[in-house]
C-alpha cells in the first residue's frame, strides 16, 4: 500500500488513478492544519486503512513541525484512542 503525500493531503490510488483512500488537512494559520476529511473506499473498509492514514498524518505533521485541529469525526475518535499521538494536536 503506497500512500502519496501532497502538501495537505495523503492519498491512495488504484491502478486507474481512482482515489481509494484519502485524508485532507488544509492549512489554517501559521503552522496549524485542519484534519477535516477522511475517506476509504468500500473495497478497503475493515482493513485498517483509515488508521494507517492517521498514522501517515501524524508522521507528516511531526516531520513538518505542524499541529492539527480536528473537525473530521473519524480523526477525533482515532486521536482519542491514540493519546501517544497527541503531541501533534493544536492546543
C-alpha positions as MATLAB code, in Angstrom:
seq = 'XXXXXXXXXXXXXXXXXXXXXXXXXXXXXXXXXXXXXXXXXXXXXXXXXXXXXXXXXXXXXXXXXXXXXXXXXXXXXXXXXXXXXXXXXXX';
ca = [
       0.000    0.000    0.000;
       1.663    3.180   -1.179;
       0.294    6.446    0.104;
       1.059    9.575   -1.919;
       1.833   12.648    0.171;
       0.856   16.100   -1.015;
       1.216   19.341    0.948;
      -2.145   18.972    2.731;
      -3.464   15.619    1.592;
      -2.456   11.967    1.692;
      -3.977    9.689   -0.953;
      -4.041    6.054   -2.011;
      -4.837    5.484   -5.701;
      -5.675    2.302   -7.550;
      -4.008    1.370  -10.832;
      -6.536    3.539  -12.758;
      -5.740    6.637  -10.656;
      -9.049    6.382   -8.765;
      -8.841    7.555   -5.156;
      -9.289    4.594   -2.817;
      -8.454    6.407    0.414;
      -7.558    9.927    1.447;
      -7.210   12.318    4.311;
      -7.145   16.072    3.826;
      -5.699   18.629    6.195;
      -5.802   22.153    4.727;
      -3.632   24.853    6.210;
      -5.144   27.244    8.708;
      -2.897   29.882   10.253;
       0.793   29.598   10.977;
       1.879   26.005   11.433;
      -1.650   24.680   12.039;
      -3.742   22.491    9.744;
      -7.306   21.200    9.991;
      -7.849   17.459    9.600;
     -11.263   17.806    8.003;
     -11.901   14.725    5.878;
     -11.090   11.020    5.833;
     -12.347    8.695    3.108;
     -11.879    4.961    2.496;
     -13.476    3.209   -0.466;
     -15.897    0.400    0.365;
     -13.476   -2.112   -1.181;
     -10.936   -1.368    1.584;
     -13.230   -0.929    4.583;
     -12.461   -3.021    7.636;
      -8.779   -3.373    6.742;
      -7.416   -0.619    8.968;
      -6.722    1.765    6.093;
      -8.218    4.814    7.817;
      -5.989    4.176   10.830;
      -2.971    3.930    8.549;
      -3.948    7.274    7.039;
      -3.985    8.793   10.526;
      -0.535    7.342   11.236;
       0.698    8.908    7.992;
      -0.786   12.277    9.031;
       0.919   12.095   12.426;
       4.259   11.281   10.792;
       3.816   14.096    8.272;
       2.928   16.639   10.963;
       5.885   15.639   13.098;
       8.234   15.823   10.132;
       6.989   19.258    9.063;
       6.652   20.565   12.636;
       2.943   21.364   12.274;
      -0.053   20.946   14.575;
      -3.600   19.833   13.782;
      -7.101   20.830   14.712;
      -9.624   18.049   14.208;
     -13.023   18.517   12.584;
     -13.254   15.095   10.950;
     -15.245   12.789   13.243;
     -13.050    9.784   12.418;
      -9.890   11.743   13.268;
     -11.366   12.877   16.586;
     -12.175    9.287   17.558;
      -8.805    7.967   16.360;
      -6.818   10.530   18.343;
      -8.890    9.777   21.461;
      -7.779    6.133   21.115;
      -4.134    7.107   20.448;
      -3.098    9.601   23.142;
       0.551    8.910   22.305;
      -0.032   10.972   19.161;
      -1.459   13.971   20.997;
       1.775   15.906   20.550;
       0.635   16.902   17.050;
      -2.660   18.411   18.224;
      -3.069   22.158   18.453;
      -3.765   23.401   21.986;
];
